[in-house]
Every structure is written in structure tokens, then in C-alpha cells.
Amino acid sequence: MTNHLQGKVALVTGASSGIGEATAVALAREGAAVVIAARRVARLTALAERLAGDGARVLAVELDVTDEAACRDAVARTVEAFGALDVLVNNAGVMLLGPVEGADTTDWTRMVSTNLLGVMFLTHAALPHLLAAKGTIVQVSSTAGRVVRSGTAVYNATKFGLNAFSESLRQEVTQRGVRVVVVEPGVVETELREHITDPTAKANIEQLANSLRQLTPDDVANAVRYAVAQPEHVSVNEILVRPTDQH
Ligand code: NDP
């Protein structure tokens, strides 16, 4: 454990797997107290035990980010447990790829409510504490927030929307000491693709992923840790990190 984040408190959403789990571990190793939030409580409990065993201060919180009251409650529980909130990592997300034509529109509702509204609800609830702490918000966006492709319209819309929300927010709060960081990974080896309901879209993305050396969740967690551990006067606004093999 190093101590770049000693005394800091971080709330990480989507910490039950993939990038969020790796990020919680990375921030805890830097000395932060971590609040790990997601819907799958058993996964969170196992991670909390692992982190506590390594000497970290940790709290697991069941959270569905699409529920605004639950977002407010997660922030309140964070501050109650650890006295402050310095770092919010909005990582929870779903990627239900597929064409617009003939889409199951419940996939769209899930993506917009998780990837966009969820981030907005949590940011809104956390902002007073982040302003008080001169803290940092990390948004886990995607290359899909920078580059559009056929067959990924709604996922693209959520991540482009997230980037727009984040840049406007950055301009609103940066001079009051709150840093807004957008991290945009390319293909990462996680469970994200498993939830795609369109069989062709799922096969296409799996084929792409298997054709290259994917990023690991730790690779992305390193980018988050880099941004968060900078001195207060340094605001890393955007990190685009792709597998070397990815076009
Ligand atoms: P995972 O599927 O492993 O992780 C997604 C996490 O989000 C899970 O912990 C899941 O937890 C959580 N989650 C989903 N819906 C909700 C919800 N309604 N409320 C709370 N938590 C929720 O995939 P990744 O780690 O890859 O995804 C993390 C982020 O990274 C996403 O925002 C994704 O868009 C982004 N990303 C991923 C890339 C990749 O190639 N893997 C590339 C670029 C960006 P639970 O189900 O327990 O609630």
C-alpha cells in the first residue's frame, strides 16, 4: 500500500466486477477508504472482506444507480461512515449493443437510466460534499463517447451524453476546486458484453475482442488512480486508453 490517497474517501459504483472492482482495489492500495456500491451484494461482500483483510477501510453499499433516492442514501451512508466524500467514481454501466431498427427498447431504457441518469443522480447527491472537500469526480466513459459506429447508436448516445455532461460540469465547478476526469477505455476484458441481448451484436463484439489483446480492468484502474493521485492543482480532464491492437 502506498499513501497518495491516505485520509481520502472514495465511492466507486459498479464495484462488484470489472473496472469498478479493480478501481476500488487500486484506490484502497493508495490508502483511501473505499465505499463499494452495486446491486450484487454477495460480490461486494466478498470484495469488502478481501480489502479489509489487506488493511483497508471499506463499506459495501447495495445500490441501483437508476434509483435517485438510493443514490442519495449511498452518499449519505458514505459521509456517515467516513466523514467526507473526496472521490466519486461513476463507473456503473451497461452496454446493450444492437441496431436501432427492430431494437428491444427496454435495452435503451436500461442504458439511458444507468449510464446517464444514474451518473447524474449520484453526481447531484455527491456534489455538495465534493465541493466541501475540493474533491474529484471520475466518469468512466468509453471510446464510444468519442467515436460512433453503426449498430451502437444508443450506447454511443449515452457515452457522448456523459462526456457532454461532464465537460459542462467541469466548467461549472473547476474554479471551486472540484476536478472532473473523463476516462475513455477501449475494449476491456470484463463481463460487460455478456448482457447484450442482440445475438448478432454480441457475436460481433466478441469477435472483435478476441481478435486483439484487450485491456485488463487493472489497466483502466491505473488510469483512474493516476488522475486521482495528482496534486490538487493538476486536473487531468480526459484519458483515452485503448488496446494497442485496437484500430
Ligand atoms: P462489468 O459488467 O464487469 O461491470 C459493470 C458494473 O456496473 C457492475 O459492477 C454492475 O454491478 C454495475 N451496474 C450495472 N448496472 C447497475 C445499476 N443499475 N446500479 C448499480 N450498478 C450497476 O463491466 P465493465 O467493468 O467493463 O464496465 C464498467 C464501465 O466501463 C461501464 O460504464 C462501461 O460502459 C465502461 N466501459 C467498458 C468497456 C469494456 O470494454 N469493458 C470499454 C469502455 C467503457 P451489478 O450488476 O452488481 O449492479
Residues whose N, C-alpha, C, O or C-beta is under 5 A from the ligand:
A	BS01	NDP	G14 A15 S16 S17 G18 I19 G20 A38 R39 R40 L63 D64 V65 T66 N91 A92 G93 V94 T114 V140 S141 S142 T143 P185 G186 V187 V188 T190 E191 L192
